[in-house]
Amino acid sequence: MSGTTEAIADSGPGEVEPHRRLRLAALGDLHYDGRSAGSLRELFADIQRSAEVLVLCGDMTTHGKPEQMRGFIEELTGVAIPIVAVLGNHDVDSGAETELVAILTDRGVTVLDGGQPVVIEGVGFAGVKGFAGGFGRGALAPFGESLIKQFVQHAIDEAIALENGLRNLPTETKVVVLHYSPIAETLEGEPDIIFPFLGSSRLVQPIDTIGATVVFHGHAHHGRLEGSTPGGVPVRNVARPVLAEHGLPFLTYELPAPERRREHRDDGRQP
């Protein structure tokens, strides 16, 4: 699948490569448990050959134990392309998320949780884990018991962090990386009763207000592959079980990216 917006040609000096596009591989919910060493290496080798950036949408581990994340990192051996990631609810299960982020960062993975964005090849990436709470008029309100207010506040804090990340991106092309879904559409196929635990429409507000090119999320193993925000931003559910239903080991998605300049050598040869 490819994005719909063409890259704008740079009219500055020097030659540019026309219609350059950046190919992403997006995937979530691998749930590595540390007991199946080597089980993901072929998958990641295929991604290395197929894409220029790897996007991981959370739940890299089953219970968020540091030894599981270290094992997951070993599965990435041979992956030389940039990797961006957010944590999932399984990754925070053991309360060791600070250590997990350090393990990923030491490997060179850019962890977007907290709203800190990154620019790769002229394409901006912003993301958070996100949180639950429901959608539209059914979204949980911050009223009543203090525990309910704390629950809702966490969803609000995640939305604010995403908003800050998007606002701090100077790029025209913006990719949003989440674990929880910002819309109900990509949850269809899951039991309706659990929709409020699979995402929050509070996440969609910064996406449609500031703008984004595409959104990737995971978490909903029986949801739909494709959807869109009310503002028309494409949303893709890249949970591994959903992709498997479509015969996909991972989702590739092409995005417009700034053209690379090609400088001429004095002898006329290309560098």
C-alpha positions in Angstrom: 0.0 0.0 0.0 1.3 3.5 -0.7 0.5 7.0 0.5 -1.6 9.3 -1.7 0.4 12.5 -1.5 3.2 13.1 -4.0 6.5 14.6 -2.9 7.0 18.2 -3.9 10.0 18.6 -6.1 12.8 20.8 -4.7 13.5 23.7 -7.0 16.9 24.6 -5.5 20.3 24.1 -7.1 21.6 20.7 -8.2 19.8 17.7 -9.6 17.1 15.9 -7.6 15.7 12.5 -7.8 12.1 12.8 -9.0 9.2 11.4 -7.1 11.3 10.0 -4.2 9.3 7.9 -1.8 10.3 6.3 1.5 9.2 2.7 2.1 8.2 1.8 5.6 7.6 -1.7 7.1 5.1 -1.5 10.0 4.3 -4.3 12.5 3.0 -4.7 16.0 2.2 -7.3 18.6 5.1 -9.7 18.1 4.8 -10.8 21.8 8.3 -12.3 22.0 8.6 -14.5 25.1 12.3 -15.2 25.1 11.8 -19.0 24.6 11.9 -19.1 20.8 15.3 -17.7 19.9 15.7 -17.1 16.2 12.0 -17.2 15.5 11.8 -13.7 14.2 15.1 -13.4 12.4 13.8 -14.4 9.0 11.0 -11.9 9.3 13.4 -9.1 10.1 15.7 -10.2 7.3 12.8 -9.8 4.9 12.0 -6.4 6.3 15.7 -5.4 5.9 15.5 -6.3 2.2 12.1 -4.7 1.7 12.0 -1.4 3.6 14.0 1.7 4.5 12.5 2.2 8.0 11.0 -0.3 10.4 8.0 0.9 12.6 7.2 -1.2 15.6 3.8 -0.6 17.2 4.3 -2.0 20.6 3.9 -5.4 22.4 7.4 -6.5 21.4 7.4 -8.7 24.5 4.8 -10.8 26.3 5.3 -9.4 29.8 7.8 -6.5 29.5 10.6 -8.3 31.3 14.1 -7.0 30.5 15.4 -10.4 29.6 12.6 -10.7 27.0 13.5 -7.4 25.5 17.1 -8.4 25.4 16.1 -11.5 23.5 14.0 -9.4 21.2 16.9 -7.2 20.4 18.9 -10.3 19.4 16.2 -11.1 16.9 17.0 -7.7 15.2 20.6 -8.8 14.4 21.2 -7.9 10.8 18.7 -5.1 10.7 20.6 -2.0 9.6 17.7 0.3 8.6 16.4 2.9 11.2 13.8 1.6 13.7 11.2 3.6 15.5 9.0 2.1 18.2 6.4 2.7 20.9 5.8 0.4 23.9 2.6 -1.6 24.2 0.5 -2.6 27.2 2.4 -6.0 27.4 5.7 -4.2 27.4 4.8 -2.2 30.5 3.3 -5.2 32.4 6.3 -5.7 34.6 6.8 -2.0 35.4 10.3 -2.1 33.8 9.5 0.3 31.0 12.5 2.6 31.8 14.9 -0.3 31.5 13.2 -1.5 28.4 13.5 1.9 26.7 17.2 1.9 27.7 17.7 -1.5 26.1 16.0 -0.4 22.9 17.9 2.9 22.8 21.2 1.1 23.3 20.4 -1.0 20.2 19.8 2.2 18.3 16.0 2.0 18.3 14.2 5.4 18.5 11.5 5.0 21.2 8.8 7.7 20.6 7.0 7.2 23.9 6.7 10.5 25.7 6.0 12.4 22.5 9.7 13.1 21.5 9.6 13.0 17.7 12.3 12.1 15.1 13.0 12.9 11.5 14.3 10.2 9.2 15.1 10.9 5.5 12.9 14.0 5.7 9.9 12.2 7.1 8.7 13.0 10.6 7.7 10.4 13.2 5.7 11.1 16.4 4.1 8.6 18.7 3.0 7.4 22.1 1.7 4.2 23.5 -1.7 5.7 23.9 -4.4 4.4 26.2 -7.9 3.1 26.6 -11.1 5.0 27.4 -13.5 4.6 24.5 -14.7 6.6 21.6 -16.9 9.6 20.9 -19.9 10.0 23.1 -19.0 6.7 24.8 -15.6 8.0 26.0 -15.1 7.7 29.7 -15.4 11.2 31.3 -13.2 12.4 34.2 -16.1 12.4 36.8 -16.7 10.6 40.0 -14.1 8.5 41.8 -10.5 9.6 41.9 -9.5 6.4 40.2 -11.7 7.2 37.2 -10.2 10.7 37.0 -6.7 9.2 37.1 -7.6 6.8 34.3 -9.0 9.5 32.1 -6.1 11.8 32.9 -3.6 9.2 31.6 -5.5 9.1 28.3 -5.5 12.9 28.1 -1.7 13.0 29.0 -1.0 10.6 26.1 -3.0 12.7 23.7 -1.1 15.8 24.8 2.2 14.1 24.4 1.2 13.1 20.9 0.1 16.7 20.1 3.4 18.1 21.3 5.3 15.6 19.2 3.4 16.4 16.1 3.7 20.2 16.7 7.5 19.8 17.0 7.8 18.1 13.6 9.0 20.5 10.9 8.3 18.0 8.1 5.4 18.0 5.6 5.1 14.2 5.8 4.2 13.1 9.4 3.8 9.5 10.6 2.0 8.7 13.8 3.0 5.5 15.6 0.7 4.2 18.4 -0.2 1.0 20.2 -3.8 1.8 21.1 -6.2 2.7 18.3 -7.4 6.3 17.9 -10.6 5.2 16.0 -13.2 2.5 16.4 -13.2 1.5 12.7 -10.0 -0.5 12.9 -11.4 -2.4 15.9 -14.3 -3.9 14.0 -14.1 -7.7 14.4 -13.3 -7.4 18.1 -16.2 -7.9 20.6 -18.0 -4.5 20.9 -17.9 -4.7 24.6 -14.1 -4.5 24.7 -13.8 -1.5 22.3 -13.2 1.0 25.2 -10.2 -1.1 26.3 -8.6 -1.0 22.8 -8.2 2.7 22.3 -9.4 6.2 22.8 -10.8 8.9 20.5 -8.8 11.5 22.5 -5.8 10.4 20.4 -7.5 11.4 17.2 -7.9 15.1 18.1 -4.2 16.0 17.7 -4.0 13.9 14.5 -6.8 15.7 12.8 -6.1 19.1 14.2 -2.4 19.3 13.4 -2.4 16.8 10.5 -0.7 13.6 9.7 0.0 11.5 6.6 -0.7 8.1 8.1 -1.3 6.4 11.5 -0.1 2.9 12.5 -1.3 1.1 15.6 -1.6 -2.5 16.9 -3.3 -4.0 20.0 -6.5 -5.1 18.3 -5.7 -8.7 17.2 -9.1 -9.3 15.5 -9.7 -5.8 14.2 -9.7 -4.4 10.7 -6.6 -3.6 8.7 -7.8 -0.2 7.3 -9.7 2.8 8.5 -9.4 6.6 8.6 -9.9 9.4 11.1 -12.9 11.7 10.8 -10.5 14.1 9.1 -9.5 11.5 6.5 -6.1 10.5 7.7 -5.4 6.8 6.8 -5.2 4.5 9.8 -3.6 1.0 9.6 -4.0 -1.7 12.2 -0.7 -3.6 11.9 -1.2 -6.1 14.8 0.5 -9.2 13.6 -2.6 -11.4 13.7 -4.5 -8.9 11.6 -1.8 -8.9 9.0 -1.6 -12.7 9.0 -5.3 -12.8 8.1 -4.4 -10.9 5.0 -1.4 -13.0 4.2 1.0 -10.3 5.2 4.1 -10.8 7.4 4.3 -7.0 7.7 2.8 -4.0 6.1 4.8 -1.9 3.6 3.7 1.7 3.1 5.3 4.2 0.8 5.5 7.9 1.7 6.5 11.0 -0.1 9.9 12.2 1.1 12.1 15.2 0.2 14.2 14.6 -2.9 17.8 13.9 -2.4 20.2 16.2 -4.1 22.8 14.6 -6.4 26.0 16.7 -6.4 28.3 16.6 -9.4 32.0 15.9 -9.1 34.5 18.1 -10.9 35.3 15.1 -13.2 31.7 14.7 -14.2 31.1 11.5 -12.3 28.3 11.0 -9.8 29.3 10.5 -6.2 
